[in-house]
């Protein structure tokens, strides 16, 4: 059986592109659509280049959730992958896709997670905390930011000389390596 996966992205879409290009030749997966809350997000250009439909929805449509649920059901979506998606997922979408929505966080949860902790804000917090390692956490999405059951974590060292950009580069390498592999493992 083929898993039909919708990807939600808010920004450049590098993780979305990596997931799709890594898994699209596998007959176990289809990626019919990328959804975004931003019409000007670079992910739309990436989707076009890959020949994948991309859709922008309004904040109101997302907050209500019903139009999104109807659209996903019309597209026969089995699973949702968040790839740099910054909005909190409404409870009715979570209930329509129980344990079928995953996210990747650029730190080792439960540390450096929660509302407002995304992107460079996480890497700056890691640097300012003086920790010696960070990494990624792939987890199921719940109604609370970064509190869903952890599926997988991978670590990388943080040197005292690392800048937030250096930390981000190490974390991105982990994201690109492991996010597609974990998707394949749990839904392939």
C-alpha atoms as an extended CHARMM CRD file, in Angstrom:
* protein
*
       188  EXT
         1         1  UNK       CA              0.0000000000        0.0000000000        0.0000000000  PROA      1               0.0000000000
         2         2  UNK       CA              1.2270000000        3.4720000000       -0.8760000000  PROA      2               0.0000000000
         3         3  UNK       CA              1.4620000000        6.1160000000        1.8400000000  PROA      3               0.0000000000
         4         4  UNK       CA              0.1720000000        9.4770000000        0.5810000000  PROA      4               0.0000000000
         5         5  UNK       CA              1.9680000000       12.2240000000        2.4770000000  PROA      5               0.0000000000
         6         6  UNK       CA              1.1790000000       15.9370000000        2.5980000000  PROA      6               0.0000000000
         7         7  UNK       CA              4.0270000000       18.2030000000        3.6380000000  PROA      7               0.0000000000
         8         8  UNK       CA              3.3290000000       21.4320000000        5.5210000000  PROA      8               0.0000000000
         9         9  UNK       CA              6.0530000000       24.0880000000        5.1890000000  PROA      9               0.0000000000
        10        10  UNK       CA              6.2960000000       27.8120000000        5.9770000000  PROA      10              0.0000000000
        11        11  UNK       CA              9.6870000000       28.7590000000        4.5680000000  PROA      11              0.0000000000
        12        12  UNK       CA             12.3100000000       27.7810000000        2.0480000000  PROA      12              0.0000000000
        13        13  UNK       CA             11.3330000000       24.1130000000        1.9430000000  PROA      13              0.0000000000
        14        14  UNK       CA             14.8080000000       22.5820000000        1.9920000000  PROA      14              0.0000000000
        15        15  UNK       CA             13.6660000000       19.7750000000        4.3050000000  PROA      15              0.0000000000
        16        16  UNK       CA             10.5450000000       19.2130000000        2.1840000000  PROA      16              0.0000000000
        17        17  UNK       CA             12.6610000000       18.9620000000       -0.9610000000  PROA      17              0.0000000000
        18        18  UNK       CA             15.1320000000       16.5940000000        0.7140000000  PROA      18              0.0000000000
        19        19  UNK       CA             12.3360000000       14.2970000000        1.9210000000  PROA      19              0.0000000000
        20        20  UNK       CA             10.6530000000       14.1880000000       -1.4680000000  PROA      20              0.0000000000
        21        21  UNK       CA             13.8040000000       13.7030000000       -3.5290000000  PROA      21              0.0000000000
        22        22  UNK       CA             15.0140000000       10.9940000000       -1.1410000000  PROA      22              0.0000000000
        23        23  UNK       CA             11.7320000000        9.0290000000       -1.0570000000  PROA      23              0.0000000000
        24        24  UNK       CA              9.8580000000        9.7520000000       -4.2810000000  PROA      24              0.0000000000
        25        25  UNK       CA             11.3890000000        6.8120000000       -6.1850000000  PROA      25              0.0000000000
        26        26  UNK       CA             10.1910000000        4.4620000000       -3.4500000000  PROA      26              0.0000000000
        27        27  UNK       CA              6.8140000000        3.0530000000       -4.5660000000  PROA      27              0.0000000000
        28        28  UNK       CA              5.6760000000        3.0350000000       -0.9310000000  PROA      28              0.0000000000
        29        29  UNK       CA              5.3410000000        6.8470000000       -0.9940000000  PROA      29              0.0000000000
        30        30  UNK       CA              3.4840000000        9.5480000000       -2.8660000000  PROA      30              0.0000000000
        31        31  UNK       CA              3.7800000000       13.2770000000       -2.1980000000  PROA      31              0.0000000000
        32        32  UNK       CA              0.7480000000       14.8020000000       -3.9170000000  PROA      32              0.0000000000
        33        33  UNK       CA              0.8510000000       18.2300000000       -2.2780000000  PROA      33              0.0000000000
        34        34  UNK       CA              2.7620000000       20.7340000000       -0.1940000000  PROA      34              0.0000000000
        35        35  UNK       CA              0.6580000000       23.1090000000        1.9110000000  PROA      35              0.0000000000
        36        36  UNK       CA              1.8790000000       26.4450000000        3.2070000000  PROA      36              0.0000000000
        37        37  UNK       CA              0.5370000000       29.3400000000        5.2090000000  PROA      37              0.0000000000
        38        38  UNK       CA              2.6560000000       31.7870000000        3.1950000000  PROA      38              0.0000000000
        39        39  UNK       CA              1.9950000000       32.5870000000       -0.4620000000  PROA      39              0.0000000000
        40        40  UNK       CA              5.5340000000       33.9520000000       -0.9030000000  PROA      40              0.0000000000
        41        41  UNK       CA              7.3360000000       31.0040000000        0.7220000000  PROA      41              0.0000000000
        42        42  UNK       CA             10.1790000000       29.6310000000       -1.4150000000  PROA      42              0.0000000000
        43        43  UNK       CA              8.7830000000       26.1330000000       -0.8720000000  PROA      43              0.0000000000
        44        44  UNK       CA              6.2350000000       26.8770000000       -3.6380000000  PROA      44              0.0000000000
        45        45  UNK       CA              9.0430000000       27.3010000000       -6.1810000000  PROA      45              0.0000000000
        46        46  UNK       CA             10.6720000000       24.0870000000       -4.9600000000  PROA      46              0.0000000000
        47        47  UNK       CA              7.3300000000       22.2840000000       -5.3470000000  PROA      47              0.0000000000
        48        48  UNK       CA              6.9010000000       23.6150000000       -8.8740000000  PROA      48              0.0000000000
        49        49  UNK       CA             10.4300000000       22.4920000000       -9.8000000000  PROA      49              0.0000000000
        50        50  UNK       CA              9.6590000000       18.9980000000       -8.4660000000  PROA      50              0.0000000000
        51        51  UNK       CA              6.2960000000       18.8650000000      -10.2630000000  PROA      51              0.0000000000
        52        52  UNK       CA              4.2890000000       18.7970000000       -7.0380000000  PROA      52              0.0000000000
        53        53  UNK       CA              1.1640000000       20.8170000000       -6.4070000000  PROA      53              0.0000000000
        54        54  UNK       CA              1.4680000000       23.4680000000       -3.7090000000  PROA      54              0.0000000000
        55        55  UNK       CA             -1.3860000000       25.2290000000       -1.9760000000  PROA      55              0.0000000000
        56        56  UNK       CA             -1.5180000000       28.3010000000        0.2330000000  PROA      56              0.0000000000
        57        57  UNK       CA             -4.2140000000       28.5350000000        2.8650000000  PROA      57              0.0000000000
        58        58  UNK       CA             -5.3220000000       31.4630000000        4.9850000000  PROA      58              0.0000000000
        59        59  UNK       CA             -4.6620000000       31.7360000000        8.6930000000  PROA      59              0.0000000000
        60        60  UNK       CA             -8.4390000000       31.6530000000        9.2740000000  PROA      60              0.0000000000
        61        61  UNK       CA             -8.8780000000       28.4720000000        7.2080000000  PROA      61              0.0000000000
        62        62  UNK       CA             -6.0810000000       26.8810000000        9.1650000000  PROA      62              0.0000000000
        63        63  UNK       CA             -7.3380000000       27.9980000000       12.5730000000  PROA      63              0.0000000000
        64        64  UNK       CA            -10.7980000000       26.6100000000       11.7810000000  PROA      64              0.0000000000
        65        65  UNK       CA             -9.2490000000       23.4600000000       10.3120000000  PROA      65              0.0000000000
        66        66  UNK       CA            -12.3250000000       22.1290000000        8.5130000000  PROA      66              0.0000000000
        67        67  UNK       CA            -11.3470000000       23.3310000000        5.0250000000  PROA      67              0.0000000000
        68        68  UNK       CA             -7.8630000000       21.8620000000        5.5020000000  PROA      68              0.0000000000
        69        69  UNK       CA             -9.2950000000       18.5340000000        6.6940000000  PROA      69              0.0000000000
        70        70  UNK       CA            -11.7030000000       18.4190000000        3.7390000000  PROA      70              0.0000000000
        71        71  UNK       CA             -8.8770000000       19.1840000000        1.3130000000  PROA      71              0.0000000000
        72        72  UNK       CA             -6.5810000000       16.5300000000        2.8040000000  PROA      72              0.0000000000
        73        73  UNK       CA             -9.3510000000       13.9270000000        2.7040000000  PROA      73              0.0000000000
        74        74  UNK       CA            -10.1660000000       14.8590000000       -0.9070000000  PROA      74              0.0000000000
        75        75  UNK       CA             -6.4620000000       14.2890000000       -1.6980000000  PROA      75              0.0000000000
        76        76  UNK       CA             -6.6390000000       10.9280000000        0.1470000000  PROA      76              0.0000000000
        77        77  UNK       CA             -3.7790000000       11.9480000000        2.4550000000  PROA      77              0.0000000000
        78        78  UNK       CA             -2.6690000000        9.2950000000        4.9370000000  PROA      78              0.0000000000
        79        79  UNK       CA              0.0320000000       11.2230000000        6.8150000000  PROA      79              0.0000000000
        80        80  UNK       CA              1.2840000000       14.7650000000        7.3750000000  PROA      80              0.0000000000
        81        81  UNK       CA              4.9240000000       15.7920000000        7.6930000000  PROA      81              0.0000000000
        82        82  UNK       CA              5.7800000000       19.1990000000        9.1040000000  PROA      82              0.0000000000
        83        83  UNK       CA              8.9560000000       20.5660000000        7.5400000000  PROA      83              0.0000000000
        84        84  UNK       CA              9.7190000000       24.0280000000        8.8330000000  PROA      84              0.0000000000
        85        85  UNK       CA              6.0560000000       24.7170000000        9.5130000000  PROA      85              0.0000000000
        86        86  UNK       CA              5.5720000000       27.3050000000       12.2270000000  PROA      86              0.0000000000
        87        87  UNK       CA              1.8580000000       27.3540000000       13.0320000000  PROA      87              0.0000000000
        88        88  UNK       CA              0.3500000000       25.3070000000       15.8360000000  PROA      88              0.0000000000
        89        89  UNK       CA             -1.7510000000       22.4680000000       14.4130000000  PROA      89              0.0000000000
        90        90  UNK       CA             -5.4370000000       22.8470000000       15.3800000000  PROA      90              0.0000000000
        91        91  UNK       CA             -6.9130000000       20.1230000000       17.5490000000  PROA      91              0.0000000000
        92        92  UNK       CA             -9.4770000000       19.0400000000       14.9380000000  PROA      92              0.0000000000
        93        93  UNK       CA             -6.7100000000       18.3460000000       12.3920000000  PROA      93              0.0000000000
        94        94  UNK       CA             -4.7830000000       16.3540000000       15.0100000000  PROA      94              0.0000000000
        95        95  UNK       CA             -7.9170000000       14.3460000000       15.8160000000  PROA      95              0.0000000000
        96        96  UNK       CA             -8.5110000000       13.6850000000       12.0950000000  PROA      96              0.0000000000
        97        97  UNK       CA             -4.9320000000       12.3710000000       11.7630000000  PROA      97              0.0000000000
        98        98  UNK       CA             -4.1810000000       10.7690000000       15.1580000000  PROA      98              0.0000000000
        99        99  UNK       CA             -0.5200000000        9.7400000000       15.4720000000  PROA      99              0.0000000000
       100       100  UNK       CA             -0.2160000000       10.4840000000       11.7450000000  PROA      100             0.0000000000
       101       101  UNK       CA              1.4130000000       13.9300000000       11.9500000000  PROA      101             0.0000000000
       102       102  UNK       CA              5.1210000000       14.2530000000       12.6450000000  PROA      102             0.0000000000
       103       103  UNK       CA              7.4760000000       17.1640000000       13.1090000000  PROA      103             0.0000000000
       104       104  UNK       CA             11.1980000000       17.6560000000       13.4160000000  PROA      104             0.0000000000
       105       105  UNK       CA             12.6000000000       19.9730000000       16.0680000000  PROA      105             0.0000000000
       106       106  UNK       CA             16.1670000000       21.3440000000       15.8320000000  PROA      106             0.0000000000
       107       107  UNK       CA             17.1730000000       20.4060000000       19.3860000000  PROA      107             0.0000000000
       108       108  UNK       CA             16.9960000000       17.5200000000       21.8220000000  PROA      108             0.0000000000
       109       109  UNK       CA             13.5400000000       17.8030000000       23.3460000000  PROA      109             0.0000000000
       110       110  UNK       CA             12.3580000000       18.4300000000       25.9630000000  PROA      110             0.0000000000
       111       111  UNK       CA             15.1510000000       21.0310000000       26.0340000000  PROA      111             0.0000000000
       112       112  UNK       CA             14.8590000000       24.1650000000       23.8920000000  PROA      112             0.0000000000
       113       113  UNK       CA             11.2840000000       23.4540000000       22.8180000000  PROA      113             0.0000000000
       114       114  UNK       CA              7.9000000000       25.0730000000       23.1240000000  PROA      114             0.0000000000
       115       115  UNK       CA              6.1840000000       28.1570000000       21.7660000000  PROA      115             0.0000000000
       116       116  UNK       CA              8.5600000000       30.5480000000       20.0360000000  PROA      116             0.0000000000
       117       117  UNK       CA             11.4230000000       28.0580000000       19.8760000000  PROA      117             0.0000000000
       118       118  UNK       CA             12.1440000000       27.5150000000       16.1870000000  PROA      118             0.0000000000
       119       119  UNK       CA             14.9510000000       28.0430000000       13.7040000000  PROA      119             0.0000000000
       120       120  UNK       CA             17.8140000000       30.2630000000       14.7900000000  PROA      120             0.0000000000
       121       121  UNK       CA             16.1120000000       31.0550000000       18.1000000000  PROA      121             0.0000000000
       122       122  UNK       CA             16.7950000000       27.4460000000       19.1020000000  PROA      122             0.0000000000
       123       123  UNK       CA             20.4300000000       27.5300000000       17.9770000000  PROA      123             0.0000000000
       124       124  UNK       CA             21.0150000000       30.8310000000       19.8080000000  PROA      124             0.0000000000
       125       125  UNK       CA             19.4860000000       29.3720000000       22.9740000000  PROA      125             0.0000000000
       126       126  UNK       CA             21.7010000000       26.2780000000       22.6660000000  PROA      126             0.0000000000
       127       127  UNK       CA             24.7750000000       28.4930000000       22.2710000000  PROA      127             0.0000000000
       128       128  UNK       CA             23.7920000000       30.7430000000       25.1800000000  PROA      128             0.0000000000
       129       129  UNK       CA             23.1490000000       27.7410000000       27.4460000000  PROA      129             0.0000000000
       130       130  UNK       CA             26.6830000000       26.4640000000       26.9050000000  PROA      130             0.0000000000
       131       131  UNK       CA             25.6030000000       22.8620000000       26.3460000000  PROA      131             0.0000000000
       132       132  UNK       CA             28.0610000000       20.4460000000       24.7680000000  PROA      132             0.0000000000
       133       133  UNK       CA             25.5960000000       18.6700000000       22.5030000000  PROA      133             0.0000000000
       134       134  UNK       CA             22.4210000000       19.3310000000       20.5910000000  PROA      134             0.0000000000
       135       135  UNK       CA             20.6450000000       17.5220000000       17.7970000000  PROA      135             0.0000000000
       136       136  UNK       CA             17.2390000000       16.7780000000       16.3590000000  PROA      136             0.0000000000
       137       137  UNK       CA             14.0250000000       15.3100000000       17.6740000000  PROA      137             0.0000000000
       138       138  UNK       CA             11.4050000000       13.7380000000       15.4120000000  PROA      138             0.0000000000
       139       139  UNK       CA              8.1070000000       13.4980000000       17.2600000000  PROA      139             0.0000000000
       140       140  UNK       CA              4.3760000000       13.0610000000       16.8520000000  PROA      140             0.0000000000
       141       141  UNK       CA              2.3890000000       16.2790000000       16.8840000000  PROA      141             0.0000000000
       142       142  UNK       CA             -0.0890000000       16.9930000000       19.6690000000  PROA      142             0.0000000000
       143       143  UNK       CA             -2.0820000000       20.0740000000       20.6160000000  PROA      143             0.0000000000
       144       144  UNK       CA              0.9610000000       21.3430000000       22.5870000000  PROA      144             0.0000000000
       145       145  UNK       CA              4.1670000000       22.5610000000       20.9370000000  PROA      145             0.0000000000
       146       146  UNK       CA              6.9410000000       19.9500000000       20.9800000000  PROA      146             0.0000000000
       147       147  UNK       CA              5.2900000000       17.6730000000       23.5450000000  PROA      147             0.0000000000
       148       148  UNK       CA              4.2760000000       14.7030000000       21.3810000000  PROA      148             0.0000000000
       149       149  UNK       CA              5.8160000000       11.2600000000       21.8140000000  PROA      149             0.0000000000
       150       150  UNK       CA              9.4030000000       11.1570000000       20.6090000000  PROA      150             0.0000000000
       151       151  UNK       CA             10.0480000000        8.8610000000       17.6690000000  PROA      151             0.0000000000
       152       152  UNK       CA             13.7700000000        9.4790000000       17.2010000000  PROA      152             0.0000000000
       153       153  UNK       CA             16.6490000000       11.6730000000       18.3510000000  PROA      153             0.0000000000
       154       154  UNK       CA             20.1630000000       12.1610000000       16.9880000000  PROA      154             0.0000000000
       155       155  UNK       CA             22.9450000000       14.1640000000       18.6120000000  PROA      155             0.0000000000
       156       156  UNK       CA             25.8580000000       16.2940000000       17.4790000000  PROA      156             0.0000000000
       157       157  UNK       CA             28.5700000000       18.0000000000       19.5290000000  PROA      157             0.0000000000
       158       158  UNK       CA             28.5700000000       21.7240000000       20.2400000000  PROA      158             0.0000000000
       159       159  UNK       CA             32.0470000000       23.2230000000       20.5220000000  PROA      159             0.0000000000
       160       160  UNK       CA             32.6260000000       26.3180000000       22.6330000000  PROA      160             0.0000000000
       161       161  UNK       CA             33.8110000000       28.0390000000       19.4400000000  PROA      161             0.0000000000
       162       162  UNK       CA             30.6160000000       27.1930000000       17.4960000000  PROA      162             0.0000000000
       163       163  UNK       CA             28.4190000000       30.1020000000       16.4850000000  PROA      163             0.0000000000
       164       164  UNK       CA             24.6440000000       29.6840000000       16.1990000000  PROA      164             0.0000000000
       165       165  UNK       CA             25.2170000000       29.3390000000       12.4320000000  PROA      165             0.0000000000
       166       166  UNK       CA             27.7570000000       26.5460000000       13.0040000000  PROA      166             0.0000000000
       167       167  UNK       CA             25.2480000000       24.7980000000       15.2630000000  PROA      167             0.0000000000
       168       168  UNK       CA             22.5080000000       25.2420000000       12.6520000000  PROA      168             0.0000000000
       169       169  UNK       CA             24.7030000000       23.6690000000        9.9700000000  PROA      169             0.0000000000
       170       170  UNK       CA             25.3820000000       20.6080000000       12.1430000000  PROA      170             0.0000000000
       171       171  UNK       CA             21.6790000000       20.2500000000       12.9620000000  PROA      171             0.0000000000
       172       172  UNK       CA             20.6320000000       20.6500000000        9.2990000000  PROA      172             0.0000000000
       173       173  UNK       CA             22.9870000000       17.8200000000        8.3600000000  PROA      173             0.0000000000
       174       174  UNK       CA             21.2160000000       15.5890000000       10.8870000000  PROA      174             0.0000000000
       175       175  UNK       CA             17.7860000000       16.6620000000        9.5920000000  PROA      175             0.0000000000
       176       176  UNK       CA             18.6610000000       15.8450000000        5.9900000000  PROA      176             0.0000000000
       177       177  UNK       CA             20.1550000000       12.4910000000        6.9420000000  PROA      177             0.0000000000
       178       178  UNK       CA             17.5130000000       11.2200000000        9.3440000000  PROA      178             0.0000000000
       179       179  UNK       CA             14.1110000000       12.7660000000        8.5550000000  PROA      179             0.0000000000
       180       180  UNK       CA             13.5490000000       10.7910000000        5.3210000000  PROA      180             0.0000000000
       181       181  UNK       CA             14.9290000000        7.6180000000        6.9340000000  PROA      181             0.0000000000
       182       182  UNK       CA             12.5340000000        7.8620000000        9.8770000000  PROA      182             0.0000000000
       183       183  UNK       CA              9.5700000000        8.5720000000        7.5730000000  PROA      183             0.0000000000
       184       184  UNK       CA             10.5060000000        5.4590000000        5.5950000000  PROA      184             0.0000000000
       185       185  UNK       CA             10.8480000000        3.4100000000        8.7780000000  PROA      185             0.0000000000
       186       186  UNK       CA              7.5010000000        4.3660000000       10.3360000000  PROA      186             0.0000000000
       187       187  UNK       CA              5.2950000000        4.6580000000        7.2100000000  PROA      187             0.0000000000
       188       188  UNK       CA              7.1400000000        2.7480000000        4.4800000000  PROA      188             0.0000000000
